[in-house]
Amino acid sequence: MAMPFSSDPKQTSSRRNFIRNSVLAAGGLLIVPRHVLGGKGYVAPSDQLTVAAIGAGGKARENLTLTTRKGGARIVALCDVDDRQSVWARSQFPKASYYHDFRIMLEKEEQHIDAVIITTPDHMHAVQALPAIKMGKHVYLEKPLTHDIAEARLLTQAAAKYKVVTQMGNQGSSGKATRLVETWIQKGIIGKVQRVHVWTNRPVWPQGIIRPDSAAAIPSELKWDLWLGTAPEKNYFPGLIPANWRGWVDYGTGALGDMGCHFLDVPFRALKLGYPSAVECSVGSVYSGFFQQLDHPESYPPSSKIHLQFHNKVHDIPVEIIWYDGGILPNRPVELLPDEPMGEMDGGMIFEGTDGKLMAGLFGRNPTLLPTSRMKDIRLPEPDRPLVENDWNGHQQQWVDACKQGYGAYTSSSFDEAGPLTEMVLMGNLAVLSYMMRTKNSTGGFDFPGRKQLLWNGEEMKITNFNEANRFVKRTYRGNWDVHL
């Protein structure tokens, strides 16, 4: 049952129209500094951004902590479909209303909130963000922005139409490392970039597996129908929640969706990439016996390698982005000495240019020219893009500050950037799902028609040479769930 924040319209009005820094004393107007009234560092309620959280467990703990750490934002409403996951948030923000259904929360709290933070499984992102945007609420949405390409395009358009401040939760976009790589590439330090290799150690959760057939008892704390939301109606099974949903096609976006918005953000910005022109892939297989390959269309494969073709707008040449996950790595650069590490534990990236190579880790961390001895002999430029206080840990606070300034204020990963980036990432998944597609042939066996290069018309959001793959551009929602501008 919800604990009401305030339903008094006079209180709401006074919060929004408070006459700042003034008190009436001794029959006259006396200006008193706020810290005298509330102590050093005190921020008056009238100066705070009021925030509702959809999703109150897991990553939400970090998002809520960093959003409120400077006192500029106040959490006034919480929503989660799993009471086990929301224990910490409810204890940390005891005055906040608590709901299970985000639709009810938005309806009841519309007059009390300025903004919404969404930290939920990927398949619910679009249907939760869009109504908040249409209410004029600023939105912080975890990565990837959406579950399918059409949703990403829709949220990008919605944010512009309703003029709200947005931020996707790829914190590296606010880090100095991302900006360093971006600047070095755009200043031509390694010449014209022709190819970029990007890899991750994900998945670190189960993938390439068969969904359990038998139904299990649904925990009493979990509102399963609300958790399923837009996804097909299927049985609950242990281990799916809180994090292993990432590997299932109905709910998550796999290793690429999880880490692509962190890694691929760097070349996306550095080379000013738009929509890809083509994509192809290969995936790892799992076998249960000799020549008996597991059929796992509901789960992403254990590993994949994806080739995306773009136009490098910075250097006006074609560029290929190659993604590797599940333990697959690119060839080791000949410029790297035998004992020098390639990337980091989480993965890495290598830019190949006409005048050299650049290697970096997650978020573009520890960027270095290859061979590494070049770093001693060259003076490298500092970033051009605005820096964020406290580096990427200030990602949430940057959004809070921008919300107070209003639409048009700068955020590192606003939806006009994050939307096209997410489309790039999800194009890889479209190729993977097409690759795994099976159709029965005339002999009773199976063909794999998706194993080809897919040509993409980005403006029309359409595969032009294999119509069957277009089913993955926009999925079909369950029941009455819908999104529209």
C-alpha positions in Angstrom: 0.0 0.0 0.0 1.4 3.4 -0.9 2.5 5.8 1.8 1.4 9.2 0.6 4.0 11.9 0.1 1.6 14.8 0.0 -1.7 15.4 -1.7 -2.0 19.0 -0.6 -1.9 21.2 -3.7 -0.9 24.2 -1.5 2.2 22.4 -0.3 3.0 21.4 -3.9 2.6 25.0 -5.0 4.7 26.4 -2.2 7.5 24.0 -3.1 7.6 25.2 -6.7 7.2 28.9 -5.9 9.1 29.3 -2.7 10.6 32.8 -2.3 14.2 31.9 -2.0 16.6 33.1 0.8 14.1 35.3 2.6 12.2 35.2 5.9 9.9 37.7 7.5 11.3 38.9 10.8 10.5 41.8 13.1 7.9 43.3 10.8 10.5 43.7 7.9 12.1 41.6 5.2 15.4 40.2 6.4 17.6 38.2 4.0 19.1 35.2 5.8 21.6 32.8 4.2 20.1 29.3 3.9 23.0 27.6 5.7 22.1 29.7 8.8 18.7 28.2 8.8 19.6 24.6 7.9 23.3 24.2 8.6 26.2 24.0 6.2 25.4 22.2 3.0 21.6 22.4 3.6 19.5 22.5 0.5 16.0 23.8 0.9 13.2 21.5 -0.3 12.2 24.2 -2.8 15.6 23.8 -4.5 15.5 20.0 -4.7 14.5 17.9 -7.7 11.8 15.5 -6.7 12.4 12.1 -8.1 10.4 8.9 -8.5 12.3 5.6 -9.0 11.0 2.8 -11.1 13.0 -0.2 -10.0 14.4 0.0 -6.5 17.0 -2.8 -6.3 20.3 -3.8 -7.8 21.8 -1.0 -9.9 19.1 1.3 -8.6 21.0 1.4 -5.3 23.9 3.1 -7.0 21.7 5.4 -9.1 19.7 6.6 -6.1 22.7 7.1 -3.9 24.6 9.1 -6.5 21.6 11.1 -7.4 20.9 12.3 -3.9 24.5 12.5 -2.5 24.7 16.3 -2.8 21.2 17.0 -1.5 20.0 18.4 -4.8 17.5 15.7 -5.3 14.9 14.0 -3.1 13.4 10.6 -3.7 9.6 10.9 -3.1 8.3 7.7 -4.7 9.5 4.2 -5.2 8.2 1.4 -7.4 9.3 -2.2 -7.6 7.5 -5.4 -8.5 9.7 -7.4 -6.1 9.5 -6.5 -2.4 12.8 -8.4 -1.8 14.7 -6.1 -4.1 13.2 -2.9 -2.7 14.2 -3.5 1.0 17.2 -1.2 0.9 15.5 1.7 -0.9 12.5 1.6 1.4 14.7 1.7 4.5 16.9 4.4 3.0 14.0 6.6 1.8 11.2 5.9 4.4 9.2 8.9 3.6 8.8 7.9 -0.1 5.6 6.4 -1.3 5.9 2.8 -2.4 4.1 1.1 -5.3 4.2 -2.1 -7.3 2.7 -0.8 -10.5 4.6 2.1 -12.1 1.5 3.2 -14.0 -0.4 3.8 -10.7 2.7 5.6 -9.3 2.9 8.0 -12.2 -0.8 8.8 -12.1 -0.9 9.4 -8.3 2.5 11.2 -8.1 2.3 13.3 -11.3 1.9 16.6 -9.4 4.7 15.7 -6.9 7.6 14.7 -9.1 9.9 16.5 -11.5 11.8 13.4 -12.8 12.0 9.7 -12.9 14.9 7.2 -12.6 14.3 3.8 -14.3 16.4 0.8 -13.4 14.5 -2.2 -14.6 15.0 -5.1 -17.0 15.5 -4.0 -20.7 12.1 -5.2 -21.9 10.2 -2.7 -19.8 12.4 0.4 -20.4 10.3 2.0 -23.3 6.9 1.5 -21.8 8.0 3.0 -18.5 10.0 5.9 -19.9 7.5 7.1 -22.5 4.6 7.9 -20.2 6.9 9.8 -17.9 8.3 11.8 -20.9 4.8 12.6 -22.1 4.0 13.9 -18.6 6.9 16.3 -19.0 9.1 14.5 -16.5 12.9 14.4 -16.9 14.2 10.8 -17.3 17.3 8.9 -16.3 17.1 5.5 -17.9 19.6 2.6 -17.5 21.4 1.2 -20.5 20.6 -0.1 -23.0 18.0 2.5 -23.7 15.5 0.0 -25.0 15.0 -3.7 -25.9 14.5 -3.1 -29.7 15.4 -0.6 -32.3 12.0 0.8 -32.9 11.7 1.7 -29.2 15.0 3.5 -29.2 13.9 5.6 -32.2 10.6 6.4 -30.4 12.2 7.5 -27.1 14.7 9.7 -29.1 11.8 11.4 -30.8 9.7 11.7 -27.6 12.5 13.4 -25.6 12.8 16.1 -28.3 9.0 16.5 -28.7 8.2 16.9 -25.0 11.4 18.8 -24.3 12.6 16.9 -21.2 16.2 16.4 -19.9 17.4 12.9 -20.4 20.4 10.7 -19.6 21.2 7.1 -20.3 23.0 5.2 -17.6 26.3 4.6 -19.5 28.4 6.4 -17.0 31.6 6.2 -19.1 30.2 8.8 -21.4 30.8 11.3 -18.5 34.4 10.1 -17.9 37.5 11.8 -19.0 38.9 8.7 -20.6 36.1 8.6 -23.2 36.8 12.2 -24.0 40.5 11.6 -24.3 40.1 8.9 -26.9 37.5 11.0 -28.7 39.8 14.0 -28.9 42.9 12.0 -29.9 41.0 10.3 -32.7 39.4 13.5 -34.0 42.8 15.3 -33.9 44.2 12.7 -36.2 46.8 11.2 -33.8 46.6 7.8 -35.5 45.5 9.1 -38.9 42.2 8.0 -40.5 40.5 5.2 -38.6 39.6 2.2 -40.8 38.7 -0.5 -38.2 37.9 -0.7 -34.5 38.0 -4.0 -32.5 35.9 -4.0 -29.3 35.6 -6.9 -26.9 34.1 -7.8 -23.5 34.4 -10.6 -21.0 30.6 -10.8 -20.8 28.4 -12.8 -20.5 29.1 -13.6 -16.9 25.6 -15.1 -16.6 24.1 -18.1 -18.3 23.6 -17.9 -22.1 23.2 -20.5 -24.8 20.9 -22.6 -22.6 17.4 -24.1 -22.8 14.6 -22.5 -20.8 13.3 -24.9 -18.0 10.0 -26.5 -19.0 8.6 -27.0 -15.6 6.9 -24.2 -13.7 8.2 -23.2 -10.2 6.4 -21.6 -7.4 6.4 -17.8 -7.7 7.9 -16.1 -4.6 5.2 -14.3 -2.6 7.1 -11.1 -2.7 7.2 -11.0 -6.5 4.4 -9.6 -8.7 5.2 -11.9 -11.6 2.6 -10.5 -14.1 3.9 -7.0 -13.6 7.5 -8.2 -13.9 6.6 -9.9 -17.2 5.0 -6.7 -18.5 5.4 -6.6 -22.3 7.1 -10.0 -22.5 5.3 -13.2 -23.5 3.4 -15.0 -20.8 5.7 -17.8 -19.6 6.4 -19.7 -16.4 8.6 -18.3 -13.7 11.7 -20.3 -12.9 14.4 -19.9 -10.2 17.5 -18.0 -11.0 15.9 -15.7 -13.5 15.8 -12.8 -11.0 17.5 -10.6 -10.1 20.2 -10.6 -12.8 20.1 -13.6 -15.1 17.3 -12.3 -17.2 20.0 -10.5 -19.2 20.7 -13.7 -21.1 17.1 -14.4 -22.2 15.8 -12.9 -25.4 12.4 -12.0 -24.0 13.8 -9.8 -21.3 17.4 -8.8 -21.9 19.7 -7.9 -24.7 22.6 -10.2 -23.8 26.3 -9.4 -23.5 26.1 -6.8 -26.3 23.2 -5.0 -24.8 24.7 -5.0 -21.4 28.2 -3.8 -22.3 27.9 -2.4 -25.8 26.6 1.0 -24.5 29.7 1.3 -22.4 32.3 0.1 -24.9 30.8 1.1 -28.3 30.0 4.6 -27.0 33.7 5.5 -27.4 34.1 4.8 -31.2 30.5 6.0 -31.7 31.4 9.4 -30.4 35.0 9.5 -31.6 34.1 8.7 -35.3 30.7 10.5 -35.2 28.9 7.3 -36.4 25.4 7.3 -37.6 23.3 4.3 -38.6 25.2 1.3 -39.9 24.9 0.3 -43.5 25.4 -3.5 -43.0 25.8 -6.1 -40.3 26.8 -9.8 -40.1 27.8 -12.1 -37.4 28.8 -15.6 -36.2 27.9 -17.1 -32.9 29.2 -19.9 -30.6 27.4 -23.2 -30.2 26.6 -25.5 -27.4 26.3 -29.3 -27.9 24.6 -31.9 -25.8 26.0 -34.8 -27.7 27.8 -35.7 -31.0 26.3 -33.5 -33.7 23.5 -32.7 -31.3 23.4 -28.9 -31.1 21.2 -27.4 -28.4 18.3 -25.5 -29.8 18.2 -22.3 -27.7 16.2 -19.6 -29.6 15.0 -18.1 -26.3 18.6 -17.5 -25.0 21.4 -15.5 -26.5 24.4 -17.6 -27.7 27.4 -18.1 -25.4 29.6 -16.0 -27.6 29.4 -13.9 -30.8 31.4 -11.9 -33.2 29.6 -9.1 -35.0 30.8 -6.9 -38.0 29.1 -3.5 -38.4 29.8 -1.3 -41.4 29.6 2.5 -41.0 30.8 5.7 -42.6 33.5 7.4 -40.5 32.2 11.0 -40.6 35.3 12.4 -39.0 37.7 11.1 -41.7 35.1 10.6 -44.5 36.0 7.0 -45.1 34.2 3.6 -44.5 34.9 2.0 -41.1 34.3 -1.4 -39.7 33.4 -2.0 -36.1 34.0 -5.6 -34.9 32.5 -6.7 -31.6 33.6 -9.8 -29.7 32.0 -11.4 -26.6 32.0 -14.7 -24.7 35.8 -14.9 -24.5 36.5 -14.3 -28.2 39.4 -11.8 -28.7 40.8 -10.0 -31.8 44.3 -10.8 -33.0 47.0 -9.4 -30.7 48.5 -6.3 -32.3 52.1 -6.9 -33.5 53.0 -3.5 -31.9 52.2 -4.9 -28.4 55.2 -6.5 -26.6 54.7 -10.1 -25.4 54.3 -9.2 -21.8 52.2 -6.1 -22.3 48.5 -6.7 -21.5 45.9 -6.3 -24.2 43.0 -4.3 -22.8 41.7 -5.0 -19.3 39.8 -7.7 -17.4 36.4 -6.3 -18.6 37.6 -6.1 -22.2 39.0 -3.4 -24.4 39.2 -1.6 -27.8 41.8 -1.1 -30.5 41.5 1.6 -33.1 43.4 0.9 -36.3 44.3 4.1 -38.2 46.4 4.8 -41.3 49.2 6.2 -39.0 49.1 3.9 -36.0 46.9 2.2 -33.4 45.3 3.2 -30.1 44.3 0.8 -27.4 42.0 1.4 -24.4 40.0 -0.4 -21.8 36.4 -0.2 -20.6 35.0 3.4 -21.0 38.2 4.2 -22.9 40.2 3.9 -19.7 44.0 4.0 -19.9 44.2 5.0 -23.5 47.6 4.3 -25.0 49.2 4.5 -28.5 50.8 1.4 -29.9 53.6 0.7 -29.6 53.4 2.0 -26.0 56.8 3.6 -26.4 55.0 6.3 -28.5 53.5 7.7 -25.4 56.9 9.0 -24.3 57.6 11.0 -27.4 54.3 12.7 -28.1 52.3 15.6 -26.6 48.7 14.6 -26.6 45.8 17.1 -26.7 43.3 17.4 -23.8 39.6 16.7 -24.2 37.3 19.2 -26.1 34.0 18.0 -24.7 32.9 19.4 -21.3 34.3 17.5 -18.3 32.0 16.2 -15.5 32.7 16.8 -11.8 34.0 13.7 -10.2 34.5 12.1 -13.6 32.0 9.4 -14.5 30.8 9.0 -10.9 29.2 12.4 -11.5 26.9 11.1 -14.3 23.8 11.1 -12.2 24.5 14.5 -10.6 25.1 16.0 -14.0 21.6 14.9 -14.9 20.2 16.4 -11.7 21.9 19.7 -12.3 20.6 19.7 -16.0 17.1 19.0 -14.9 17.1 22.1 -12.7 18.3 24.2 -15.6 15.7 22.8 -18.0 15.5 21.4 -21.5 18.6 22.1 -23.6 21.0 21.8 -20.6 24.0 19.5 -21.5 24.1 15.9 -20.4 26.7 13.5 -21.6 24.3 10.8 -22.8 21.0 12.6 -23.6 18.7 10.5 -25.7 19.6 12.3 -28.9 23.0 10.6 -28.5 22.0 7.6 -26.5 19.1 6.7 -28.9 21.3 6.2 -32.0 24.0 4.5 -30.0 21.4 2.0 -28.7 20.2 1.4 -32.2 23.8 0.6 -33.2 24.1 -1.9 -30.3 20.7 -3.5 -31.1 21.6 -3.9 -34.7 24.2 -6.4 -33.5 21.5 -8.3 -31.7 19.3 -8.2 -34.7 22.0 -10.0 -36.6 22.5 -12.6 -33.9 18.8 -13.4 -33.7 18.6 -13.6 -37.5 21.6 -15.9 -37.5 19.9 -18.3 -35.0 16.7 -18.3 -37.0 15.7 -21.7 -38.3 13.1 -22.6 -40.9 12.0 -26.1 -42.0 12.9 -27.0 -45.5 11.2 -29.4 -48.0 13.1 -32.4 -46.8 12.0 -32.0 -43.2 15.4 -30.6 -42.1 16.2 -27.0 -41.2 17.7 -24.1 -43.1 19.4 -21.1 -41.4 18.4 -18.2 -43.7 19.7 -15.6 -41.4 23.4 -16.4 -42.0 24.1 -13.6 -44.5 25.2 -10.0 -44.5 22.2 -7.8 -43.7 21.8 -4.5 -45.5 20.3 -1.7 -43.3 18.3 1.4 -44.3 18.6 3.4 -41.1 16.2 6.1 -41.9 13.4 3.6 -42.6 14.6 1.2 -40.0 14.5 -1.7 -42.4 16.6 -4.6 -43.5 16.4 -4.4 -47.3 17.7 -7.8 -48.4 16.1 -10.2 -45.9 12.6 -9.3 -44.9 12.3 -12.1 -42.3 14.9 -10.3 -40.2 12.6 -7.2 -39.8 10.6 -9.0 -37.2 13.5 -8.2 -34.8 13.2 -4.4 -35.4 10.1 -4.1 -33.4 8.7 -6.9 -31.1 5.1 -7.6 -30.4 4.0 -6.7 -26.8 1.8 -8.9 -24.7 -1.8 -7.9 -24.0 -2.6 -4.2 -23.9 0.9 -2.9 -23.5 1.7 -0.2 -26.1 3.9 2.7 -26.9 3.2 5.7 -29.1 3.9 9.4 -29.3 
